[in-house]
Amino acid sequence: MGLLSTFDPEIFQAIKNEEYRQMMHLEMIASENFVSPAVLEAQACVMTNKYAEGYPGKRYYAGCEFVDVAEQLAIDRTKSIFKCEHANVQPHSGSQANMAVYMCLLNPGDTILGMSLSHGGHLTHGSPVNFSGKLYKVVSYGVDPETEVLNYDEILKIAEQTRPKLIMCGASAYPRIIRFDRFKEIADKVGAFLVADIAHIAGLIATDLHPSPEPYCDFVTTTTHKTLRGPRGGIVMCKEKFAKDLDKTVFPGEQGGPFMHTIAAKAVCLKEVMSESFKIYSQQIIKNAKRLADVLISKGFRLISNGTDNHLMLVDLTDKNITGKDAEKTLEKIGITVNKNTVPRETRSPFVASGIRIGTPAITTRGMKEKEMEKIGEWIAYVLSDITNDKRIGSIKEEVLKLCKNYPLFKEEWN
């Protein structure tokens, strides 16, 4: 970054500081990961210079013959991995991917049935502060108050009472397997479109570690930067009968020129997903999450649904008499990055919250396994048991730094 360091030293320093933070912290926010050097190279390539409104072979500008290659590779790889009939790789984010589906299928005021944000859903599943809650009539479902998992019979009752035009399944803080086949039964009984938001679990679905929504859903949306370990962006998949309407909705309906450098990086990440090493990596994500969950439970922490089947867990701190916000800040002091998160039966503001969400994708990328999860779980429990103990915080911070140095973020070989 010689040019940047000379021309704009403030931005250069911010980037270097962020690089150091990523290297010397344990990144355990469930929605974050580290891209490979190859993805990073593609993200920084000259395709950032090119306007490419339209689609491969059907652009509004000249000079698109090479960006067409990149986008077509991203499309073909998406279709191969997820066995979908059609894919649009242009959405800039998961939220815009979801918006595209809504705009394709719904009119303002139509009813959608989505998972409550406080129970593990996403803002775009109908939160009143989001476009989805402002433009559409929203009905929500949540987890069972006793088991803290989805009760499909109860969701069916809600659907029969409210007759939604669209049902959204998928979550941003749900640690258990999602039964897309059951959601399909519900959607069919009420005549609703079925959409799956697999942003969090896409990498697990791609490697057959979680059931696929493809046979059951009209549309599937995802981000590319979580368990897919790619650049920040979105993808929409759908049945062929919706293809033309979807593409028109994304462009020109929703956005203009696609980010061709990001689409190139998406293609690279999808090639990585097709490798055997990525499947081994995905298996380790789940092993790590299960081991970490077991350690926290053994230390007296209550996990929503008492464990996990995927890459994340939701820790309810209500009985610890500390807030999610305080827990997040305390763990940040020792170099462990998580996020505060609402829990079912939440009584606090989302800005304070009663829980924390913890994920294993990023630390698994660094090569950590079950043994390291045991250490991390013990450190989290030790520090959160007395968040005012500065001596405790200081000693564990040193341990975290040692672990980070033993598992460098950038390696010659990328696994």
VENSULFEN-V87379 format. One record per backbone hydrogen bond with DSSP energy under -0.5 kcal/mol. NH is the residue of the N-H (numbers start at 1). CO is the residue of the C=O. If there is no record, write none. Layout:
NH/CO
NH/CO
This chain:
5/1
6/2
7/3
8/4
12/8
13/9
14/10
15/11
16/12
17/13
18/14
19/15
20/16
21/17
22/18
23/19
24/20
25/21
26/335
27/25
28/26
28/337
30/28
32/29
40/36
41/37
42/38
43/39
44/40
45/42
48/45
49/46
50/47
55/58
58/55
60/53
68/64
69/65
70/66
71/67
72/68
73/69
74/70
75/71
76/72
77/73
78/74
79/75
80/76
81/77
82/78
83/79
84/79
86/238
88/236
89/87
97/93
98/94
99/95
100/96
101/97
102/98
103/99
104/100
105/101
106/102
109/135
110/107
112/137
113/166
114/112
114/139
116/141
119/116
120/117
121/116
125/122
126/123
127/123
130/127
133/127
133/130
134/130
135/131
136/132
137/110
138/136
139/112
141/114
144/149
148/144
151/142
152/150
155/151
156/152
157/153
158/154
159/155
160/156
161/157
162/158
163/159
165/111
166/111
167/193
168/113
169/167
169/195
171/197
172/120
173/120
179/177
180/178
183/179
184/180
185/181
186/182
187/183
188/184
189/185
190/186
191/187
192/187
193/165
195/167
196/219
197/169
198/196
198/221
200/171
202/198
205/201
206/202
207/203
208/205
209/204
210/204
216/213
217/213
218/194
219/194
220/237
221/196
222/235
224/233
227/199
229/226
230/224
233/231
234/91
235/222
236/88
237/220
238/86
239/218
242/239
243/240
246/242
247/243
248/244
249/245
250/246
251/247
253/248
254/249
254/250
255/250
260/258
263/259
264/260
265/261
266/262
267/263
268/264
269/265
270/266
271/267
272/268
273/269
274/270
275/272
279/275
280/276
281/277
282/278
283/279
284/280
285/281
286/282
287/283
288/284
289/285
290/286
291/287
292/288
293/289
294/290
295/291
296/292
297/293
298/294
299/295
300/297
301/296
302/316
303/301
304/314
306/303
307/304
309/175
310/175
313/358
315/313
315/356
316/302
316/314
317/315
317/354
320/317
321/317
321/318
322/317
324/353
325/352
325/353
327/323
328/324
329/325
330/326
331/327
332/328
333/329
334/330
335/332
336/331
337/26
337/335
338/336
339/357
341/355
346/343
352/349
353/349
355/341
356/315
357/339
358/313
359/28
360/311
362/32
364/360
365/361
366/362
367/364
368/363
372/369
373/369
374/370
375/371
376/372
377/373
378/374
379/375
380/376
381/377
382/378
383/379
384/380
385/381
386/383
389/386
390/388
393/389
394/390
395/391
396/392
397/393
398/394
399/395
400/396
401/397
402/398
403/399
404/400
405/401
406/402
407/403
407/404
411/409
415/413
